[in-house]
Amino acid sequence: MMLELPFDEEGRLVGQVACTTGCETAVKTGGRSLLNRVLEHGAVGLVLVHNHPSGDPQPSRADVIATRRLSALCQAARIELHDHLVVGGSSAVSMRRAGLLSRAVT
């Protein structure tokens, strides 16, 4: 499952949307439908959170590719993708802190 957490200009949380399911290691989502839901909230920022039922919080290659593509869509829509957190067991990995959001889509 993945949650979308949209934020307004002042950094306030303006919604919470459970938006998709995926396989154990990869998030699968439609970027346009996700952005539409974020825009419906009037948001300018976004944090994504999804879990890995396997218990391993390391983002998969598919997670990284999907997140980078979504980041590019967010940038075009003037929405800041603040982070994508991957939760596994009792741990989480911030894709921003891991440096996985800033590179070009491959």
Rosetta blueprint (number, residue, H / E / L):
1 M L
2 M E
3 L E
4 E E
5 L E
6 P E
7 F E
8 D L
9 E L
10 E L
11 G L
12 R L
13 L E
14 V L
15 G L
16 Q L
17 V E
18 A E
19 C E
20 T E
21 T L
22 G L
23 C L
24 E L
25 T L
26 A L
27 V L
28 K L
29 T L
30 G L
31 G H
32 R H
33 S H
34 L H
35 L H
36 N H
37 R H
38 V H
39 L H
40 E H
41 H L
42 G L
43 A L
44 V L
45 G E
46 L E
47 V E
48 L E
49 V E
50 H E
51 N E
52 H L
53 P L
54 S L
55 G L
56 D L
57 P L
58 Q L
59 P L
60 S L
61 R H
62 A H
63 D H
64 V H
65 I H
66 A H
67 T H
68 R H
69 R H
70 L H
71 S H
72 A H
73 L H
74 C H
75 Q H
76 A H
77 A L
78 R L
79 I L
80 E E
81 L E
82 H E
83 D E
84 H E
85 L E
86 V E
87 V E
88 G E
89 G L
90 S L
91 S E
92 A E
93 V E
94 S E
95 M L
96 R L
97 R L
98 A L
99 G L
100 L L
101 L L
102 S L
103 R L
104 A L
105 V L
106 T L
